Amino acid sequence: MESLLILGVALVGAVGAVAFWIGDRRRRAAVGVTGPRPCPSIGEALGRVPPSGHVLAVFLSADPAGERLSEALAGDAALVRLLGRPGLEHAILRADRDGAEVVARLLEKYAGEAAAAGATTALLLDAEAGLRAVLPADPAALARELGARIAPGGDALVAKE
């Protein structure tokens, strides 16, 4: 009797999880978001990535360049495909949502003097939070650079420094 109750609870939990997953995919598709869900923070992305993996940290300013890159990260086929590669996690920080001061401080923490504060910027970090590259903010150029740096079948960084 007890085992049937446990089995029933597990079955209800599994059905609920699948229903949530399907509903979430439909909600995201309805607003045009097709890619993998970004991590809520750079720290969490670093925690999820394997030791040989990488994190794409995107800092979006509240300007047209930030809006273009935001839309591309949500629906551009080339970028979405790259964001789904094994060993790559991504986090998006938005100046209008997270606060311009917070975003500027985090950009300074991870990029140092390598990136301009207040501008839309994409950083490629290694699993130890070390800066590997400052990538272009233009969606097409970002896809080209990211594709050249991250190996298609795994999490190894292509030797392009």
N, C-alpha and C positions, 0 to 999 in steps of 0.2 A: 504494500500500500504506500509506504513511504517512498519507495523508489519510483512509483508511478507519479507521485506528486512532484518529485525532483525532475523527472523526465518532462512532465507537463510544464513546469516553470521554465525549464531550459528551452523547450519548444516555443513557448510564448515569447521568450526573450529573443530567440533567433528570428522569429517572424517579425517582431518589432524592429530589430536591427535592419533586416532586409527592407522592410517597408520604409524606414527612415532613409536608407541609402538610395532607394529608388526615387522617393519624393525629393530628396536633396538634389539628385541629378536632374530631375525634371524642373525644379525651381531654378537651378543654375542655368539650364539650357533655355528656359523661357526668357531670361534676361541677357542671353548671348554669351554666357560664361561657359567655356568648354574645357578648360585646362584643369590640371590638378590644383587642389586647394592649397594656397600658400600657408606656411607656418605663421602663427600669430606673432612670433618675434624672431630676431636673429639668434638669440640664445637657444630657443627651442629647435630651430633649424640646425644649429651646430650640434645639438644633442641627438638629433635624429640621423645625421649623416654618418656613414661608416668612416673609419679612420683614413681611408684613401679617397674619400668623397669630397664634395665641394658644396658651397652654399652661394647662391646668387642673392645678394642683398640689393634690393631696388629701393632707392630713395626718390620719391615722387614729389616734385614741387607743385604748387597750385598755379600752374601756367599751362599754356597749350602743349608744350613738350611733355609735361607730366601727364596730361590727359591722353595724348596720343599713345604714349608708352603703356599707360594703364589699360586702354582699350585693346592694345596689341597683346598684352600679357593675358587678357581674358579670352581673346578669340582668334588671334593670328595663328594659322595652322602651323607655320614653321616654328614659332616660339613655343606654342603649346606642346608640340612634339618634343622639342628640346627639354622643356621643363619636366617631362615625364621620364627622362632617362634615368636609369639606375644610378644611385650614388650622388644625385643632385637634388638638393632641397632648395626652396626659395622662400624668401620673406619680403614682404612689401611694406614699406613705411611711407605714409602719406602726410605731408606737411599740414594739410587742412584738417585731417582727422586726428593725427597723433600729436600735433603741435610743432610749429616750426623750430622752436628752441630744442625740443627733444630730438627731432630728426637731425638738426645741425650737430648736436652733441654726439649722437651715435655715428654720424658720418665722420666726424673728426676722430672718434675713437677707433673706427675700423680702417679709415683711409689715411688719416694723418693729413699731411699737406698735399697728398696726391690728387685730391678732388676738391672742387670749388663748392663752398657752402652755399646752400640756397638753390642750387641748380639740380635738375633731374639727373641722377647718377645711378649707375649699376656697378656693383663691386662683385668680383669673384673671389671668394674666400676659401681657404683650405679648411680641413676639419679642426685645425687648431686656432682658427680665427685669424690666420695670417693672410695678408692681402696678396693675392696672386695677380690680379689685374683690375684696372679701372676700365670698364667696358663702355662703348658708346651708348648714348641715350636714345638714338634713333632706332626704331624697332627693326628695320631691315638690317642695319649694321650690327645691332646687338645679336640678332639671330645668326648672322654670318660669323661673328667673332666667337660666340658661345659654341656654335657648331664646330668651329675649328679647334677649340680648346678642350672640349669634353668628348671623350671617346664614345662612339655610338653604342657599343655593347656592354659597357661597364662604367666603373667610376674612376678610371685612371685619367689623369690629366695628360693631354697630348703635349708633347715637348715643344711648346711655343711660348716663350717668355719674352 
